[in-house]
């Protein structure tokens, strides 16, 4: 089996040597043996495990514990428990697929709400608590969405906010998208696109940050990120199978 110094391993994978030390500290790669002078000695297993970890962490999907699952998979593989790591990765991949379905379903719900399909127009005016109760969300959520510019609410003369039928429909769209883990920035971008062009493609608008956006998180490109995450999960499965064959000791020896 080949051996590598820290700098050699880092150069081969394309990371800083400090990244190698951090991965070792976090348990994402096994602790290497050391020479008498204290220098670390890495092996081919470290090389493949490091590549595996980089693949697993390439797409930062955070919702519903996906990131935590990825870390658990890496640590399990690092310990040489390849069968368990494969099982965890299969479960991880299944959850990513479920998240994709949820994200797509939220888009379909938004499209249906925007079309006005099967909706009876109403002249009812609701106050904030009535609106929160109707939508089964918290008043804090309503306040947060308004503060972030997703909704501008009219007020009565006494200063109380009142929500129209159009406001309720808009809030249902926001609620559906938030439940599927779309970011506030992505939803706001979609709503602005619809304001400029009612026929805008909401799927494209919600998944395409503008070039001038200052900070872009993974949830600003949720659909694309989940697609990449699924692709990487399948790569992870293939690599785990290869590592199992290469690094599992022969039980007959």
N, C-alpha and C positions, 0 to 999 in steps of 0.2 A: 504494500500500500504506500502511496506517495505521502510525503510530509511537506508542510509549508510553514514558513514564518508568518507572523501577523501581517507584515507588509505585503508578502507574496499573495496571501489569501485575499487581502483587501483589493489588491491590484487586479487579480483574476476576476473578481466579482464586480469590480467597479464601485467600491465604497471606500470611505475613509477608515483607516485603522481604528479610530475611536468607535466606529460603528460596530466593528468586530467585538471590541471589549464590551460595548453596551449590550449586544446580543447575548454574549456570554453571561453578563451580570443578570439579565432578565430571564435566563434559562431557555432562550430561543435556539441556542446551539449548546452542545455539551461542553463542559469544562475540559480544556485540553491538558495533556500531560505537560510537564515542564522539564527543561534541561537543568543541569546542576547550576547553571548561571541564572536560572529563573526565567529564561526565554520560553514562551509558549511554543508547543509543537502541535500543529493542526494536521488532520488527515483528510483523505478523500471524503470521508463521511461528513466532516465539518464543511467541506466545500459544497457538497450536495445539499446538506441541511440549510446552509446559508442561502443558497439559490432558492430553495423551497420556501424559506421564510420570506424572502424578498417578493416572491410571486404571491404569497398569501396576503402580504401587506400592501401590495401595489395599489389596490383600490380600497379607499377608506369608506367602507359601508358600516354605518354606526347603528342603524335602527334595529330595535328588537334583539339586541345582544349579538348581532352578527360579528362585530369586531371582537367581542369577547370570545366567541366561538373560534374565530380564526387563531387567536392567541393560544387557546387551549389545544388546537390541532397542532400548532407548531411545537409547543412544549411536549406534547405526547410523542411526536415524531422524534424530537431531540433526545427523548429518553429511550428511543429504539423500539417503542411499542407501535409497530407499523400497522398491525391489524386493527388496533383501537383507533389509530389516527385515520385509517381508511374509513372506518365506520363513522367517525365524527365528521369527516369530510363529506361523506354521502348525505348525512343529515343536514350539514351546512348548505350543500348544494340544493337540497329540497326546499329549505327555508328561503333561499335566494329566489327560487322559482315562485314560491308563494308571494314573496314581496313584489316580484314583477307583476304577478296577476293582480295584486291589490292596487298597484300603481296604475295599471291599465284600466282596471275597473273604475277607479276614481276619475280618470279622464272621460270614460264613457258616461258616468253619472253627470259630470260637469257639462258635457255636450248635450245631454238630455235636458238638464235644467236650463241651459242657455236657449234651447230650442222652444222652451215653453210647453213641451209635449205633456199632455195629461195634467195640466195645471189649470186650476180655476182661478181667474183673476179675483182679487179681493181689495176692498178699500179699507180694510182693517188697519189700524195704527196701534202698534204695541210699544210699551215702554221696555227699558232694558231687561228688567227681571222677567217679564213675560216672554221676551224674545229668547233669553237664555233658557228658560224652562221649555219653551216650544222646541228648541234645537237640541236640548239636553247637553248643553255646554255650560261652563262656568262664566260668571260675570267677568272674572279676570281674563278669560280667553277673549271675550268680546272687547274688553278694554284694550287688550294687547293688540288685537287685529286692527282696531281703530287707530291706536298710537303708531302703528307701523304703516299706515296709509292704505290699508286694504279696503277701508270703507269710510265714507264721510257721512255722518248721521245728522239729520236735521234736529232742531230743538224747538220745544214749545216756548212760549213767552216766559214760563216759570223756570226755564233752563233745563228741563228734563229732556233727555234724548228720546226720540220716537222713531220707530222702524216701520217702514212701508213694506208693501208686498214685494216690491223690487229689491229692497234691502234684504228681506228674508231669503229671497232666491239667491242673491249674491252670497249671503252668509252660508247657505247650504252648500254652495260650490266650494267655498273656503274650507268649511268643515270636512267635506269629503276628501279634499286634497291634503289637508293637514293630517287626517287619519291615516293616509297612505304615506306619510312622512315627506311630503314635498315641503321645501323650505318656504318661509314667508317671502323671501326675496324672489323665488321662482314663481310663486302665486301672484305676487304683485306685478312681476314682469308680464305674466299672462294676461292679467286684468287690464294693464295698460295697453297691451297689444289689441285686445278686444275693444277698448275704448277708441283707439285710433282706427280700427278696422273690424267691425262686427263679424266679418267673414274670415278673420284670421284663423290659421291652423293652431289650435290651442296646444296640441301635442308638441309642435315645433317650438312655439313660444315659451312653454314652460321648461323645455329641456335645452334651451340655447341662450346662455348668458351673453350679454352685450360685451364687446371688446373693452369698453371703458368701465365695466364693473370692477370696483376696487378689490373686493375679496370674494372669491368664488369657492363655495363649499361643495362637497360631493352632492348634497341634497339639492343644489341648484341645477344639477344634471342627473337627476335621480334615475330616469329611464336608462340613459346611457351607462351610468355607473353600475347599475344592477346587471346589465348585459355583460359588461366587462367582468364583473364579479363572478357571474356564472361561468364564463369562459375560463377564468383563472382557476375556479374550483375544479373544473374538469382537468385542467393541466396539473393541478395539485394531486388529483387522484392517480393520474398516470405516473407522476414522479414518485409517489409513495409506493406504487407497485414496483417500480424499478429499484428504489432504495431497499425495499423489502427483499428483493432477489439478490441485491448486491451486498447488503450489510447484515443480513440475518445469519448468525453462525450456523454451520451445518450440524444439525443435532446428532448425526451419526458419528461425528468425529470426537 
